[in-house]
């Protein structure tokens, strides 16, 4: 992986050059030595991330910043700032959200740990000894602070626990170990598919993996790495044709964001090395290639190459070929299928239950309307059927009834009543079934949508396109800017950008009720949306074809 090393070294140096202009060097400033992020926010976490890259190039013999006095002085200033904003209890603030935050302190420490270990293991110069002592003080204080605990999200538990276990080993502190074990006793929330609770392929799955690796290293219990391997294998089915990560299933901020797998690089390398998994080495190659093709900076992991010098001599020439697949992760409620140049995804419990991606155009589909409190189809079940998948939801209709004598409250104030105790008249119920199947022509899919049980309710099929530039059918042609709302009443339509083309239809449009009632979901921002509309009950099959798959 010598090529990887050279690219990562070059890009880490670029990060450092960029960091120079972001560092506050006004003497007397309370933020003296800190780094300002892209939003002008100043805090310990971002500063730690920037100084970590600086330390890596300062310590790397092949770097143009090797033992550079200016870089060293900047690092010292940054470490002094970090120490100055570390609370007396050892915790840091995440100033846009969390204060005296144990999980954000854990994230800070995790970035410093590889540097700590590297400096601890080498024969240190006086300057390196100074760096080591300062980092050691920050980490030890943070470890005591993290024992105070407190978290918000599932991944926070493992960030705190893994950092505490790590520090318990370093500082021989049983209290830290016991505190970590309180978190770990809840059990790791990674299912048999390899998916964590937040389903965050763009970010937090990786954060969880890092924590599991740390736990395995600190405890000697390699079973923690089994979670990592399962997740990384699942991730092999989460790459889109353009090299991005499928994020639509996430419950966190990364949902539907365009993200690339750069931060998975170290995990693939470590697990490939420790468990001899060739396709993981290939994925590491692929990640570097994605960075080159997309003109993105390589992963910020130079320190990992310094700690693992054998990585440079590791030879693996191949790329992960991403063969065609059809996988159904039953426990996670998601199916992923790749055929040639396109992928599609079917998800249980999501209003945007279907995604179709052909490399440069992405389509997401909803079935939406208004029925009692329901505003969109959210399937309750998903099952695999021959050639595809079946989604189902029963929407229950109901009405409140007057209070019975036995339940009537003392108040006549509606807002003081506990209306959940009222008797209800139930019905009618609406049944919605969606069948997503591979087309016989192997160039796309068919989506059959059946509504039953309620007649005459105006519903719509929403198809939001991103990456498209033009819409054309036998009646019209128009350019798209990503804000249109178009009802197509008949025939097949082509959505194209000059490179890729998706053909969809036949259209139907018996009404123009596209926005729905109050509390309906807004149309997808930045997308051109096609609508097919009809009154329930209906039975329509929509063809989605990838034009380039025919050639």
N, C-alpha and C positions, 0 to 999 in steps of 0.2 A: 504494500500500500504506500510505496514511496511517492507515487503521484499524488495520492490523497494528502500526504504530509506536506508536500510542497505547495499545494493549493491552499490548504488550511493555514500554513505559515504566512503565505502572501496575504490572505484575506484577514487574518488576525492583525497583521501590521496595518492594513487599511483601516480596521476598526480603531486602532490606536491613533492613527493620524486624525481620524474623525473626532476622536475623544479629546484631542488637544484643544480644539476650539470650543468644546462644551464644558471645559473645566473652569471653575470660578477661581481666579487668581488675585482678586482684590484683597489685599491685606486689610484686616479689620472687619471684613464681612463675616457674619455669623455662619455663612456657608462656604467659607474659605476652604478650597480643596475639593469641594463637591463637584459632581457633574450634573448638568441640566439636561433633561430628556427632551424629546421632540415637542412636548406640550409646555415646556418651560417649568416642569415640576422638578423639585429638588428633594431628594430623600436618600436614605441609606441604601436601600435595595438597588436602585439604579447605579449609585456610585460604586457599590461592591461589584456589580457586573462589569463596569468599565475598568476598575482597577485590576480586576482579575485577569482581563486580557493583557493589561500592561505588564503585570508580573510574569505572565507566560512568555512574552517576547523579551522581557528583561533577562530571564533565566535561560532562554534558548540560544545555544551557541550559533545556530544558523541564522538568527535574526539580525537585522540591521540595527536593532535596539539593544543588542546583547551588552549587558553591563553599562548601559548608557546612563550617565549621571543625571541628565535632565529628566529622563523617565523615572529614575529612582526617586528623585526629589518630588515629582508629581505623585508617585505612589504613596510616599510618606504623608504628603498633604492630604490625600484622599483618605488614608487610614486614620489620620488624626480627626478628620471631619466625621467619619463613621463612628469613631469612639466618642466624639463629643455629643452626638445625638442618640447614643445608646443610653436608655434610661438606667437609673440606679439599680433597678431590678434585673437589668440585662436585656430587656426586650427592646425591639425597634417598632416604629410606627410605619404603616403603609398609608401615607398621608392622604391618599384619595379615597380611603375606605376604612381601614382598621387601625386602631391606636392601642399601644401596649399589646401588640399582637404576637402571640406565640407561633401561629403558623407562618406569618410573614418573617419572623425571626428565623424560623427553620429554613425558609427558602434562602435567606441571606447566608446562613451558615453552610448550606449545601453548596453554594457557589464558592465559598472559601475553602471547603474541605479538601478538594484535590490539590490546591496550592499548599495547604497545611501539610498534607502527607508528603508531597514532593520535597518541600523544604526540610521536613523532619528526616527524610531518608538520605539526603545528600550531605557531602562535606561542605558546610556553609562558610561563605566569606563573612566579614563583619557586617556588610550591608544586608546580606541574606539572613544573618542571625537577627538583625534588627527587625526585618520584615516578619520573620517567624515569631518573635516574641510578641510583636504587636497583634498579629493575627491570632496567636494563642490566647491572649488576654480577651480579645473580642469573643472568641468562640466559647471560652470557659464561662464568661459572664452570661452569654446568651443561653448556655445550657441550663444554668441555674434559673434563669428567667422562664424558660420554656416549661419548667416543672409547675409553674403557676397555671399553665394550661389555658384552655378555652379555644374553641374552634367554631367555624360556621358550616363548612362543607365537608363531604366525605373524604376528599383527598387530604384535607388538612390533618386528619388523624394520623395518616401514614407519614406525612412530612415531619410532624412533631415526634412521633414514636421512633422513626428511623434515626433522626438526628440525636434524640436522647440516648438511644442504645449505643450509637457511635461514640457519643461523648462519655457515656458510662464506661466504655472500654478505655478511652484515652485517659480519663481522669480517675479511673478506678472508684467510681461513685455508685454504690448500690441504690441510693435513693433515685438517681436518674433511671436506673434499670427498672426499678419497681414502677415508677411513673409511666415509663414506656409500655410496660406489660399491661397496665390498666387499659391503655388504648388497644393494644393487640388482642386483648381478651374478647373484644367485640367481634373478632373474626374478619378476615380479609374479604372485601366485597367484590371479588372477581369471579364471575360465573364460569361454567364449564366451557362456554364459547371463547372465553378470554376477554370478556367485556366487563369493565368496571361500572359502578353505579351511575356515574355522570355521563357515560357514553361519549366522552369528549375525545374523539380521535385527533382533533387538531391541537389539543394542549394537555388536558389533565390525565388522560390515559398514560401519556409519557411521564408526567409528574409521578403518578403512582408506580410506574415501572422503575423509575429512579429510586424511589423509596424502597421497593422490594429488593433491588440490588444491594442497597446499603444494608438492609436488614440481614440479607444472606451473608454479606461480608463481615458484619459486626458480630453476628451470633454464631457463624459457622454452619447455619442451617440452610442448606442449599435448596430446600423445598420452596423457599420464598421466590427463587428464580423460576419455578414452574409457572407462576402467574405471569411472569414477564414473557416467557417463551410462548405461552398460550396467546397472550395479547399480540405479540409480534407476528405470530402466525396468522391471527385474524387480520392484522393490518396488511398482510400481503394481498388481501381481497378488498382493501380500502383505497387503492390507488386508482384515480381516474385517468382516462386516456391522455390528458394534458399534464400528467405528473403530479397533480394536486391531490390532497387528501379529501376523501368523502367525509363531510362534516355535518350533513343535514340531520343526523340522528342525535346530535349532541343536545344535552340539556343545559349547556353553559354558553358563554359569550361567543364561542367559536362556531355556533350553529350557522350554517350556510355561508361562512366566511371562506374566501379563497385562501387556502393555506397549503404549505408544502412541507414535506416530511423531514426537513433538515435536522431537527432536534432529536430525531430517532437514531441518528447515525451512531452515536456512542453505544447505545443499547444493542443495536444490531452487531456492532463489532465485538462487544464484550460477550454476548451470548454465542456468537459464532465461534469465538476463540475457546470459551469454556466448555461448550457442548458440541463442538464440531458439526455445525449446521451450515452446509455450503450455501444454501439459498440466502442465509443471513449475510454472509460475505458479499454475495451478489447484490443484495439490497443496499449494502453500504456503497458499493460501486455505483449503483443506480442513483442513490441520493446525491453523490458528488456530480454525476452527469446532469441531473436535474438542475443543480445549482449553476453549472456551466451554461446549460441551454437557456435558463431563465435569467442569466446574468445576476444571480443572487450571491451574496456572500456565503461561503462555506460555513459549516457548523463551527461554533466558537468552542473548540475542544483541543486547542494546541497543547494545553496542560496534560491532557490524557495521552497524547503521543509521547510527551516527556516522561510520564509515569509508566508507559508501556512501550519501551523502545522496540520490542519485537514486532509491533504493528507495522513498522516501516519495511521490514523484510518479508512480511506475509505476502504471498502471491495468490491473487485471485483475479483473473482477467475478465471473467464473464459478467454480464449484467443479468439481473433478474428478468426473465423473459415474460413474466406475467401471462401465463397461458390462459386460454379460455376456461371459465369455471362457472358453476352454478352451486352456490352454497346457501344453505338455509340454517341460520343460527336461531334455533327454535326458542331457546331460553331468552335470548335478547330480542326476539320478535322482529328480525330483519332478514331479508333475503337479498343477496348480491349476485348478479349474473354479468359475466363478460362474454361477449361474442364478437370476435374480430375487432372492429374499430369502435364499438360502443359498449357501454355498461348501462344496466338499469337496476334500480333499487326499489324494493317494496318494504314498507315499514308498518308495523302494527301500532295503533293508538295515536297516529300522527295525522293532522289534517292534510298536510302535504305528504301523502302516503306513497307517492310514486315520483321517482327521479329517473330521467333518461339523459345520458351524457354521451355525446358523440365525438368529443375531443375539443371542440371549440364552441358548441352550442349546448346549453343545459335547459332541459324542460322539467318543471315540477308541476304536478297535477293535484287538484283538490276537487272534491265533490261537496258543494256548499248550497245552503238555503236557509230556511227558517221553519222550525217545527217545535212548538213549545219553547223550551229554553235552548234547544239545540241549534247551532249555527253552521255546523259543518260535520261531515262524516269523519268520525274517529273510530276506526274498527276496534272491536272488542276481542276478536279472534283472528288469527292467521294460520292457514294450513297449507301444506304443500299438496298440489294436485298434479296429475300428469301434464307435463309441459309448462307448469307455472305455479301460481299461488292464488288462494281464495281468501278474501277479507270479508268479514261480516260485522254488522252492528244492528242491534235492535234499539230503536229510539222509542222510549216510553212516553206517551202522552198522559197528562193528568190535569186535574183541577182540584183546588181546595173546596171543601164543603164547610157549611156553617158549623160553628162550635156545637158539639154535643153538650148536654147539660153536665155530664160528668167531667168534661175537659174545659169548660168555659172559664177563661181567666177573669181576674178581678178588675182588670183595666179595660178601657175602651180605646186606649192609645195603641194604634196599629204597631208602632215601632217598639212598644214594650211587650207585645205579645210574642210568645214563642210559637210561631206558626208551624214549626216542624212537628208540633204535637197534633195538628189538625188531622181529621180524617180526610181522605182524598177519594175522588172518583178517578179511576184509572182507565186509560185508553183514550183514543185509539193508539196503536203502535205502528211505527213505520219500520219496515225491514229494508235494509240496504245491503246488497251483495256486490262485490267487485271481484272480477276474475282477470288476472293479468297472466297472459300466456304468450309463449314464443310464437312468432309467426311461422307458418309452414315454409315461407321463402327464406328464412334465416337472415332477414334483413331488418328485423324490428320486432315489435310486440303488438298484441291486440288487447285492448282493455274493454271488457264487457261490464256495464253498470246496470244493475236492476234495482228499481225501487218498487215497493209493494206495501199495501196496508192502508195507505192514505192516498186518496185521489185528488188531483187538482192543485197540489202545492207547487209553486214555481221554484224550481231548483236549477242549478247551473253546474257545468263542468268548467273549471278554471285551469288553463294551461299557461303558465308563466314562463317566458323564454328570456334567457340572458345570453349574450354573445351573438344574437341575431341582428341583421342589418336590413333585411328586406322580407316582406310578405307578399306572396303572389298566389292568385288562383285564377280561374277562368273568367272571373268578373272584374278583377282589379289587381293593381300592383302598387305597393307603397313602400317607402323607406321607413325604418323603425328607429326611434331614438331612446327606447327603453321606458316609455311612459304610457303607451297606448292601451286602450281598453276596447277590444274589437269583438263584436258578435259575428260569427261566421254561420250563415243560415243553411248553406248546402255545399256539397262538393268537397274535393280535396284541396288543401292549401299547402304551399311550400314556404318554409321558413329557412332562410339561407343567409350566409355572410360572404358568399363568393368562394369559400373553401369547403364548407360543410353545408349539407341541406337535410332538414327533417321534413318529411311529408306527413301530414296529419289530417284525419277526417274519416268518414264524411261528416261535415258540419250539420248542425240543426239549431234553429233559433225561433222558437215559438213565442218568446217574450223578451223584454229588455230589462228585467228586474235583476241587475247584476250586483248591486251593492248589499242587498239583504237588509234585515232589520237592525236596530241598535244592537251593539255588542258583536256584530259580525266582524270577521277578520278583514283587515285592509288588504288590498292587492299588494303583491310582492313589490317592494321598492326597487327601482332600477330595472324592472322587467317589463317587456311588452306582453300583454295578457290577451289571449284568445278565449272567448267564451262560447260554449255550446249550451243552449238553454231549452228546457222543456218542463212540462207539468208532470208531477208524479201521478200514477205509477208509469214508469217507462222502462224500456229495455233497449239500450243502445250499445253498440260495439264501435269503439274508436280505434282506428289503425294508426300506429306510430311507426314510421319507417325511416331508416337511415339510408339516404340515397347513395352514399359512397360505398355502402356494403354490397351493392349490386355489381360492382366492378372489380 
